Amino acid sequence: MIEQGYISPKLLLYAGLITGLAVIAICSGSGSLSGVIAVMLLPVALYYLIQTLRFPVVAFYGLFILNYFINYIIRYGQLSGFSVIMDVGLFGTLFIALTHSILSRKLPWENGRNILTAGCLLWSLYCLLEVANPTATFEAWSASRGIIYTGLLTAFLGSVLINRLKYVKQLVFILSILVLLAVLKTLIQKYIGFDSLEKVWLAQGGAKTHIIATGTRYFSFFTDAGNLGSNMGMAGVLYGIIAFYTPEKRYKIYYAIVASLGIYAMFLSGTRGAIAVPLGGMLLFALINKQVSMMLMTGLLGISIYIFFAHTYIGQDNPMIRRMRTAFNPTEDASYNVRAENKKKLAVYLKKRPFGEGLGLGGVEAQRFAMRVTTVIPHDSTYVKLWMETGIVGLSLYLGVLITSLLRACYIVMFRIKNKEFRGILTAMLCGVFGLMVSAYGNAFFNQFPTQIIVFTFLAATLNGQRIDACIHRQNITN
């Protein structure tokens, strides 16, 4: 075989198998369980690496899944500096895409040029300059570095790699499985109880916001109940709309079930602001859907939900419904009034700070970096946090990027997508994103894992929709 100028793949397989078994035996003899597990997982890791080099979209799927479980991994692995894990995932995916492109030259890099990536690049430059903010600290800025490039890399990679209809469908299906796992974990917390590490997290301060008089707020494997509730509300909108447009009956039923379970988990989270996600999603759906019957039905459903919560006492005995109902009467809620007073104090303080206090210096969790006015007042909102850290200039820029990208994506979906099923999927994505944007006004989850990467992935896929739709059209003509 050597004389013929090559080594047989079968010989390599046998050599690798024998070597692996020998290492497992050595590790077992020395009592190293971690070594045995590492050797057993090595072939899986190598196979995954080979597949990512062949199909870079697989690496993006891996990043998407890692993003969903990262908080769970950190909590149970008791790791510190967890953002490095996602940094490796993001830049690793970019490296794999570049390597594949060098070897095959088949990636459509031009797809990465769109309004979202341009806006994210501008935002990244602004955040980089925040290090020179006179009131900023380098330690806090460094700890918040993810907000500088996560959106940009996700938008760029999503635009380049999610370039076919089947990839969009696969992404939606993968997310549906992740949602079901999140719901399952929520049900385990409710009906079986919290595990030991979750109890430790609650004892360290989480109980103040999750074990309250109105009931227990469940958080699954998310950072907190607010993050879970908003994401499950998004799942309800996303899969509820997709179920209407999916032609296959089995997928209609499956996605309808996922949507229903997502809404149920949203209620279990006890997050009042999360109700804004399905309501906001339905509002956008009514605006961009060109079928009059669907617009009317969605509008009536939204009005019915509003009347149910705001003007009736039906189901008041249920703690989940009772707590969610308070979101429709905010002025009667003590916490809402406290937030309003905090915003007035911040408005006075930030009036002379148009560029904010500095990245990482917003909210009470930032007291580990410095004691400032912005670190003694809870933000309780993604937008308030950005206002604290980057000022009115930064907040305006960030919202400008999101809103212009959303409007452009809506235009593409309404007037440029011909395939009905594909248009339905993209519509669902946009409605989910808009619902999350609305909910972010009252919850500080938008730039956390997994929300941020989901939002920018959906926007990237939608902005790339016209190119994907053109491919679908060409395939139909060929067939």
Number of C-alpha atoms within 10 A of each C-alpha: 8 7 6 6 7 8 11 10 9 9 11 11 11 11 12 13 13 12 13 17 15 12 16 20 13 14 17 14 10 10 11 12 12 11 16 18 12 12 17 15 11 12 14 11 13 11 10 15 16 12 14 20 21 17 15 27 23 18 24 26 20 16 19 22 16 18 22 22 16 19 20 16 14 15 17 12 10 10 9 9 8 14 17 11 13 17 15 12 19 21 13 15 25 19 14 20 25 17 15 18 16 11 11 11 11 9 16 12 16 10 20 21 14 17 18 27 24 17 19 25 19 17 23 19 12 18 23 16 11 23 18 13 18 11 16 21 19 16 15 20 23 13 14 16 17 16 18 21 19 21 25 22 22 28 28 26 25 24 29 22 25 27 22 18 18 12 16 21 14 14 19 19 15 14 18 20 12 16 23 19 14 24 25 15 18 26 17 15 18 15 8 10 12 17 10 10 13 18 13 13 12 16 11 10 10 15 15 10 14 21 13 10 8 12 14 19 26 28 26 27 23 23 17 19 25 29 26 33 34 36 31 32 31 33 30 29 29 31 28 22 26 25 24 18 19 19 12 9 10 11 16 18 14 13 25 20 16 23 27 18 21 30 25 19 30 34 25 26 28 27 26 25 22 32 26 24 30 28 25 23 31 24 19 21 23 22 14 17 18 12 9 10 11 14 19 12 13 21 18 13 14 19 13 12 14 15 12 14 20 14 12 11 12 11 13 13 9 9 17 22 18 18 16 20 22 16 20 18 13 13 12 11 12 10 11 16 13 11 17 13 12 14 16 10 14 18 15 10 15 20 12 10 20 16 23 29 27 29 32 28 32 27 22 17 14 18 16 11 17 17 12 16 17 26 21 16 18 18 25 18 19 21 21 24 22 27 28 32 29 30 23 20 15 21 23 14 18 20 14 14 20 20 15 14 23 21 12 16 26 23 14 18 24 15 12 16 21 15 13 11 16 24 23 21 25 26 26 29 28 28 29 31 27 27 28 28 24 20 30 25 17 22 24 20 26 23 17 17 20 23 21 18 24 23 23 27 25 26 27 29 26 31 27 23 26 18 16 22 20 16 15 17 14 11 10 9 8 7 6
